[in-house]
Amino acid sequence: MNKKLMTMLVACALSVTTLSTTAVFAEDAVVTGETPAVTETTTTPETTPAAYEPEVTLLTPKSKWTGDSDIVLEVDAKGGTVSNGEMYIYDTNGFGEPLEVQSEIEVNEEGKGKITFTKDALMNAKTLYWDDDDDDVGHQIAVDWTMYSEIEFAFAFELNGQDKYKSMYVETSVKAPAPTVTPTTPAKPTTPTKPAENKGTTTITPNAPAAKDDKKTNTTTTTKKEAPKTGDTMNVALYASLLLVSALAAVVLTTKKRSSSIICQLK
């Protein structure tokens, strides 16, 4: 027999055997009612976390900070944490400078509480002054609050890996302190001192030369006190002369009248 023919017969036999076996298994499966197992794969939908929105509220009652009170801010971190961020002060032209102020943070485990910036801490705050000759050199100087009109308080919040930054702006209106004037008590008027009465100065000259009677005598010189000048410049001598002339004229007239009356009587 030819080898090729034998090979073809063997192949056909194997094919028939395979087909018959598959049909038997299929028939048994239909008879017993068994269904082949099917593996299903389910996908879980991804959930996006809600946006984290903490809150910051200003509790200071005044609309503008005038330098005479604390600045109190209420915070709600929504279960997260809160910390101070950067702070800036701005002048009327919008030019800003960094500010360094220590604060008091009172927040509970839920992230609710308040942050206080005391009046003393703000008034003693410092800012950075940059050298014009070297931009890398900064100097801390005290803040002149009369030059600024607004403060920016920045806070950093964090919850489950979500970071959030919130800023609160507070307007300022700080006036320069009025100069202190120390009241002075006027001096009491002084009573003029009455000049001491000068009763005269007596000068005694010892060993005076002998007098005509050959007896030694002491010479006593008394200097009278001059009348104090009163500022009156009236010429006393002139008025005295006029008074004397008037008296003489009166005497002459009186004498003349008497003489006339005597002559009349004789006639």
C-alpha positions in Angstrom: 0.0 0.0 0.0 1.1 3.5 -0.7 2.5 5.4 2.2 0.7 8.6 1.3 -2.6 6.8 1.2 -1.9 5.3 4.6 -1.1 8.8 6.0 -4.4 10.2 4.7 -6.4 7.4 6.2 -4.8 7.9 9.6 -5.5 11.6 9.5 -9.1 11.1 8.6 -9.6 8.6 11.4 -8.2 11.1 14.0 -10.5 13.8 12.7 -13.6 11.6 13.0 -12.6 10.6 16.6 -12.2 14.2 17.7 -15.5 15.2 16.3 -17.3 12.3 18.0 -15.8 13.1 21.3 -16.8 16.8 21.2 -20.4 15.8 20.3 -20.6 13.4 23.3 -19.5 16.1 25.8 -21.9 18.6 24.4 -24.7 16.1 24.6 -23.9 15.2 28.2 -23.9 18.9 29.1 -27.3 19.4 27.6 -28.7 16.4 29.4 -27.4 17.3 32.9 -28.5 21.0 32.6 -25.1 22.4 33.5 -24.0 25.8 32.1 -20.5 26.9 31.7 -19.2 29.4 34.3 -18.9 33.0 33.2 -16.5 35.4 35.0 -17.9 39.0 35.3 -15.6 42.0 36.1 -17.3 45.0 37.9 -15.7 48.5 37.9 -16.0 50.9 40.9 -16.7 54.5 39.9 -14.2 57.1 41.0 -15.5 59.7 43.5 -14.1 63.3 43.4 -13.6 64.8 46.9 -15.7 67.9 47.7 -13.9 71.2 47.4 -12.3 72.2 50.7 -13.6 75.7 51.7 -12.4 76.9 55.2 -13.8 80.2 56.5 -12.2 83.4 58.0 -14.4 86.1 59.6 -13.3 89.5 61.1 -14.7 89.9 64.7 -13.2 93.4 65.3 -16.3 95.7 65.6 -14.8 98.7 64.0 -14.6 99.1 60.2 -11.1 100.5 60.5 -8.3 99.7 62.8 -7.2 102.9 64.6 -4.4 101.4 66.7 -6.3 101.4 70.0 -7.7 97.8 70.0 -6.8 94.2 69.2 -7.7 92.6 65.8 -9.6 89.3 66.3 -10.3 86.9 63.4 -12.6 83.8 63.7 -11.6 80.8 61.7 -13.3 77.5 60.8 -10.8 75.0 59.3 -13.7 72.5 58.6 -11.9 69.7 60.5 -8.4 70.6 59.2 -5.5 72.6 60.5 -4.8 76.3 60.3 -1.5 78.3 60.5 -0.4 81.9 59.9 0.8 82.7 56.5 2.5 85.8 55.1 1.3 89.3 56.1 1.6 92.6 54.3 0.9 96.3 54.8 -0.1 98.6 52.0 0.0 102.4 51.6 -2.5 104.5 49.8 -0.7 103.9 46.5 -1.0 100.1 46.9 2.7 99.6 47.6 3.2 96.7 50.0 5.7 95.7 52.6 6.1 92.4 54.5 5.0 92.5 58.1 6.1 90.5 61.1 3.6 90.1 64.0 3.2 87.4 66.6 -0.3 86.2 67.0 -2.3 84.1 69.5 -4.0 81.1 67.9 -6.9 79.4 69.9 -8.3 76.6 67.7 -9.9 73.3 68.8 -9.5 69.8 67.2 -12.2 70.6 64.7 -10.3 73.6 63.5 -12.7 76.2 65.0 -11.5 79.1 67.1 -10.0 82.5 66.8 -6.7 84.2 66.0 -5.8 87.4 67.9 -3.3 90.1 67.0 -2.9 92.2 70.1 -2.7 96.0 70.0 0.8 96.0 71.5 2.1 93.4 69.0 0.8 95.4 66.1 2.1 98.8 67.3 5.5 97.2 67.9 5.5 95.3 64.6 8.5 95.5 62.3 8.8 95.6 58.5 11.8 95.0 56.2 13.7 97.9 54.7 15.8 97.1 51.7 19.1 98.8 51.2 19.2 100.8 47.9 22.8 99.9 47.4 22.4 96.2 48.0 19.0 94.5 47.3 20.1 91.4 49.2 20.4 93.2 52.5 17.2 93.9 54.5 16.9 95.8 57.7 14.1 95.5 60.2 12.5 98.8 61.1 9.5 99.8 63.2 6.3 100.4 61.3 5.0 103.9 61.0 1.3 103.2 60.9 0.4 106.7 59.8 1.9 105.8 56.3 -0.3 102.7 55.7 -4.0 102.2 55.0 -4.5 98.4 54.9 -3.3 95.1 56.4 -3.4 91.7 54.7 -3.6 88.6 57.0 -3.0 85.3 55.1 -3.8 81.9 56.6 -2.9 78.4 55.4 -5.4 75.6 55.8 -4.9 71.8 55.2 -7.3 68.9 55.2 -6.5 65.4 53.8 -3.8 66.6 51.6 -5.8 69.6 50.3 -4.2 72.9 50.8 -6.2 76.2 50.9 -5.1 79.8 51.4 -7.3 82.5 52.6 -6.6 86.2 53.1 -8.4 88.8 55.2 -8.0 92.6 54.5 -8.4 95.1 57.3 -8.3 98.8 56.6 -6.3 101.0 59.0 -6.6 104.7 60.0 -3.9 105.4 62.6 -3.2 109.0 63.4 0.0 110.5 64.8 -0.1 110.9 68.6 -0.7 114.4 69.8 2.3 116.0 71.4 2.1 115.9 75.1 2.2 119.3 76.8 3.3 119.4 80.4 1.3 122.1 82.3 3.4 124.6 84.1 2.3 126.2 87.4 2.8 130.0 87.2 5.2 131.4 89.7 3.8 133.3 92.6 4.4 137.0 92.4 7.3 138.0 94.7 6.7 140.7 97.3 9.2 143.5 96.8 11.7 143.7 99.6 11.4 146.8 101.7 14.7 148.7 101.7 16.4 148.8 105.0 16.0 152.1 106.8 19.3 153.9 106.8 19.5 155.9 110.0 22.8 157.3 109.2 26.4 156.3 109.2 28.6 157.3 112.0 32.3 157.6 111.3 34.6 157.8 114.2 38.1 159.0 113.5 40.5 157.9 116.2 43.5 160.0 117.3 41.9 163.3 116.1 44.3 166.3 116.1 44.4 168.4 119.2 41.9 171.3 119.4 42.8 174.8 120.5 42.5 173.8 124.1 45.1 171.1 123.5 42.5 168.4 124.2 42.0 165.6 121.8 38.5 165.2 120.5 36.9 162.7 118.3 35.1 163.9 115.1 31.8 162.3 114.4 30.4 162.5 110.9 26.7 161.6 110.4 25.5 161.0 106.9 21.8 161.4 106.5 19.9 159.1 104.3 18.8 160.7 101.0 15.1 160.7 100.3 14.3 157.9 97.8 13.6 159.2 94.3 10.0 159.0 93.4 10.3 159.8 89.7 8.8 163.3 90.2 10.9 165.8 88.2 9.0 169.0 89.4 11.3 172.0 90.0 10.7 172.6 93.7 12.9 175.7 93.8 10.8 177.4 91.1 7.6 176.9 93.1 9.2 178.0 96.3 10.3 181.3 94.6 6.8 181.9 93.3 5.4 181.3 96.7 7.9 183.8 98.3 7.1 186.4 95.7 3.3 186.0 96.3 3.8 186.4 100.0 5.8 189.6 99.5 3.2 191.0 97.1 0.5 190.3 99.7 2.4 192.1 102.4 3.0 195.1 100.1 -0.7 195.3 99.2 -1.8 195.0 102.8 0.6 197.7 103.8 -0.5 200.0 101.0 -4.1 199.7 102.0 -3.4 200.5 105.6 -1.5 203.6 104.6 -4.3 204.8 102.4 -6.8 204.4 105.1 -4.7 206.3 107.6 -4.3 209.2 105.1 -8.0 209.4 104.6 -8.7 209.6 108.3 -6.3 212.5 108.7 -8.0 214.5 106.1 
